[in-house]
């Protein structure tokens, strides 16, 4: 059997072993940094004279939905902007063309702009690949989550008529996504030999997302937190995540905690007999990505759902859908639904302490969705982004 492995493959195995060691050291050191920083308080936003909100429209339909969303925010926050409490800053250099030209997932000039902001409202960004004729770059979302340590991806799904009020806490900086660009192939090309990708779970990373979920439950009167993994198969990574979440749960005796495997939870969300009993979920990165898209579809589609990415000193709020480049190519970008980005604004406003404004916007978005949501098809003949935004704006004025 040893003759099967020639010298070329032996060299690839040696190189892969060295890469794996470096990866382990990097992740171990990262876990130590998180532990060192645990307990440090975030900036006190209540004492800030001005909150700077960065606006990054993104690619594809992003500029269309950002333009209409910004117009709604200008109306909603007119007094705060006039008094200097809120400042919007356009983030430049972040289009797909500019990122490809720079050969960087997020160019340095963009990062320098983001460093001057408190929070970011971000439209959808295209992830470049080799087929685009440029570098096969990492996802901008993944990059920003790691760069600013935005460890908690928070996604609410609310359907009052179905008695559904879910909040998902997806770990945002670990799992398969953290090391997805660092896999190893034994072979010179795809389909030649074997490939291995990696998943990482750190104790401190798991502990802080669990604490965020349980803190939210306690602060918002929720009585149930559900831990979702595949711990029966992924016994080290998911097993540790589940064990750490259960350990954290002991500090919240008033909250019921249960554990589920991700495949069963996917089924539970469409089970009308039991799904309205769930309240708060905490999940590793990949499962959280998949399950929250399913939940958004139950709500009315990914175009209706917003997302918060929260760290200790910075936060990013975004639509959870993609950039839909085909809509641009087909000349129908004006039919894009802005509800997801506007819902992200609701989360942003709550985060910066403007709860009343958040509630007003949430009600206005619901009014627009009730009025024409079913007609926001994204297809020729459907209602337009402008029409949706106009109803939101009118609802804000009426109330």
Residue pairs with C-beta under 8 A, 6 or more apart in sequence:
5 13
9 186
9 193
12 186
12 187
13 186
16 184
16 186
16 196
19 182
19 184
20 184
23 179
23 182
23 198
27 178
27 179
27 200
27 202
30 202
31 202
31 203
31 204
31 205
34 202
34 204
34 205
34 208
35 203
35 204
37 312
38 204
38 207
38 208
40 312
42 312
42 313
43 118
43 313
45 51
45 118
45 352
45 353
46 353
48 118
49 84
49 85
50 84
50 85
50 86
50 87
51 85
51 86
51 87
51 118
51 119
51 352
52 87
52 89
52 116
52 117
52 118
52 119
53 86
53 87
53 88
53 89
53 117
53 118
53 119
53 120
53 121
53 348
53 352
54 88
54 89
54 91
54 113
54 114
54 116
54 117
54 119
54 120
54 121
55 66
55 70
55 88
55 89
55 90
55 91
55 120
55 121
56 91
56 94
56 110
56 120
56 121
56 122
56 123
56 125
57 63
57 66
57 67
57 94
57 123
58 66
58 94
58 95
58 122
58 123
58 124
58 125
58 126
58 323
59 95
59 96
59 123
59 124
59 125
59 126
59 323
59 325
60 124
60 126
60 322
60 323
60 324
60 325
60 327
60 328
60 333
61 123
61 124
61 323
61 324
61 327
61 328
61 333
61 336
62 123
62 124
62 125
62 323
63 123
64 333
64 334
64 336
64 338
64 385
65 123
65 319
65 336
65 337
65 338
65 340
65 341
65 385
66 121
66 123
66 341
68 338
68 385
68 386
68 388
68 389
69 121
69 338
69 341
69 342
69 345
69 389
70 88
71 389
71 393
72 342
72 345
72 361
72 364
72 389
72 392
72 393
72 396
73 88
73 345
74 81
75 393
75 396
75 397
76 357
76 360
76 361
76 396
77 86
77 354
77 357
80 86
80 354
80 357
81 87
81 88
89 113
89 116
89 117
91 110
91 113
91 114
91 117
91 120
92 109
92 110
92 113
93 102
93 107
93 109
93 110
93 113
94 106
94 107
94 110
94 125
94 140
96 125
96 126
96 128
96 323
98 107
99 105
99 106
99 107
99 128
99 137
99 140
100 128
100 132
100 133
100 134
100 135
100 137
103 134
103 135
103 137
104 137
105 137
105 138
105 139
105 140
105 143
106 140
106 143
106 144
106 147
111 147
114 120
114 144
114 148
114 314
117 314
118 314
118 315
118 352
119 314
119 315
119 316
119 317
119 348
119 351
119 352
120 144
120 314
120 315
120 316
120 317
121 317
121 318
121 341
121 344
121 345
121 348
122 144
122 316
122 317
122 318
123 318
123 319
123 323
123 341
124 318
124 319
124 321
124 322
124 323
124 324
125 139
125 140
125 141
125 323
126 322
126 323
126 325
127 137
127 138
127 139
127 140
128 134
128 135
128 136
128 137
129 136
130 136
138 180
138 181
139 177
141 309
141 318
142 177
142 178
142 180
144 150
144 309
144 316
145 151
145 153
145 172
145 173
145 309
145 316
146 173
146 178
148 311
148 313
148 314
148 316
149 173
149 311
149 312
149 314
150 172
150 173
150 309
150 310
150 311
150 314
150 315
150 316
151 171
151 172
151 173
151 205
151 208
151 209
151 212
151 310
151 311
152 169
152 170
152 171
152 172
152 208
152 209
152 212
152 308
152 309
152 310
152 311
153 168
153 169
153 170
153 171
153 172
153 288
153 292
153 307
153 308
153 309
153 310
154 167
154 168
154 169
154 170
154 212
154 216
154 307
154 308
154 309
154 310
154 347
155 167
155 168
155 170
155 292
155 295
155 296
155 305
155 306
155 307
155 308
155 320
156 166
156 167
156 168
156 306
156 347
157 164
157 165
157 166
157 167
157 168
157 292
157 295
157 296
157 298
157 299
157 305
158 164
158 165
158 166
158 299
159 298
159 299
162 272
162 276
163 276
164 275
164 276
164 298
164 299
165 279
166 278
166 279
166 280
166 281
166 295
167 216
167 220
167 222
167 279
167 280
167 281
168 280
168 281
168 283
168 288
168 291
168 292
168 295
169 209
169 212
169 213
169 216
169 280
169 281
169 282
169 283
169 288
170 209
170 283
170 284
170 285
170 287
170 288
170 289
170 292
171 205
171 206
171 209
171 241
171 282
171 283
171 284
171 285
171 288
172 209
172 285
172 288
172 309
173 205
173 285
174 200
174 201
174 202
174 205
174 206
174 284
174 285
175 199
175 200
175 201
175 237
175 284
175 285
175 286
176 197
176 198
176 199
176 285
176 286
177 285
177 286
177 289
178 200
178 285
179 197
179 198
179 199
179 200
180 197
182 198
183 195
183 196
183 197
183 198
184 195
184 196
185 193
185 194
185 195
185 196
186 193
186 194
186 195
186 196
187 193
187 194
187 195
199 234
199 237
199 286
200 237
201 236
201 237
201 238
201 240
201 241
201 284
203 240
203 244
206 240
206 241
206 244
206 245
207 244
207 247
207 248
209 282
210 227
210 244
210 245
210 248
210 249
210 282
211 248
212 310
213 225
213 245
213 280
213 281
213 282
214 225
214 248
214 249
214 251
214 252
214 255
216 222
216 280
217 223
217 224
217 225
217 252
217 255
217 279
217 280
218 252
218 254
218 255
222 255
222 279
222 280
223 254
223 255
223 256
223 279
224 255
224 256
224 257
224 258
224 277
224 278
224 279
224 280
225 249
225 252
225 255
225 256
225 257
225 258
225 279
225 280
225 281
225 282
226 257
226 258
226 259
226 260
226 265
226 278
226 279
226 280
226 281
226 282
227 241
227 242
227 245
227 246
227 257
227 258
227 259
227 260
227 281
227 282
227 283
228 259
228 260
228 261
228 262
228 265
228 281
228 282
228 283
228 287
228 288
228 291
229 238
229 239
229 241
229 242
229 259
229 260
229 261
229 262
229 283
229 284
229 287
230 238
230 261
230 262
230 263
230 287
231 238
231 239
231 241
231 242
231 259
231 261
232 261
237 284
238 284
241 284
242 259
245 257
245 282
246 257
246 259
249 255
249 257
260 268
262 283
262 287
262 290
262 291
265 281
265 291
266 290
266 291
266 294
268 274
268 275
268 278
269 275
269 278
269 291
269 294
269 295
269 298
270 294
270 298
281 288
281 291
283 291
292 305
292 307
292 320
293 302
293 320
295 305
296 302
296 304
296 305
296 320
299 305
300 369
300 373
301 337
302 320
302 321
302 340
303 319
303 321
303 336
303 337
303 339
303 340
303 376
303 378
304 337
304 339
304 340
304 343
304 369
304 373
305 319
305 320
305 321
305 340
305 343
306 317
306 318
306 319
306 320
306 340
306 341
306 342
306 343
306 344
306 345
306 346
306 347
307 317
307 318
307 319
307 320
307 344
307 347
308 315
308 316
308 317
308 344
308 347
308 348
308 351
309 315
309 316
309 317
309 318
310 351
315 348
315 351
317 344
317 345
317 347
317 348
317 351
318 341
318 344
319 340
319 341
319 343
319 344
320 340
321 340
324 333
324 336
324 378
327 333
327 335
327 336
327 378
332 378
332 379
332 380
334 384
334 385
334 386
335 376
335 377
335 378
335 379
335 380
335 382
335 383
335 384
335 385
336 378
336 385
337 376
337 378
337 385
337 388
338 385
338 388
338 389
339 365
339 368
339 369
339 373
339 376
339 388
342 361
342 365
342 392
343 362
343 365
345 361
346 358
346 361
346 362
346 365
347 358
349 355
349 357
349 358
349 361
350 358
360 396
360 399
361 392
361 396
363 395
363 399
364 391
364 392
364 393
364 395
364 396
364 399
365 392
367 391
367 392
367 395
368 388
368 389
368 391
368 392
368 395
371 391
372 383
372 387
372 388
372 391
375 382
375 383
376 382
376 383
376 388
377 383
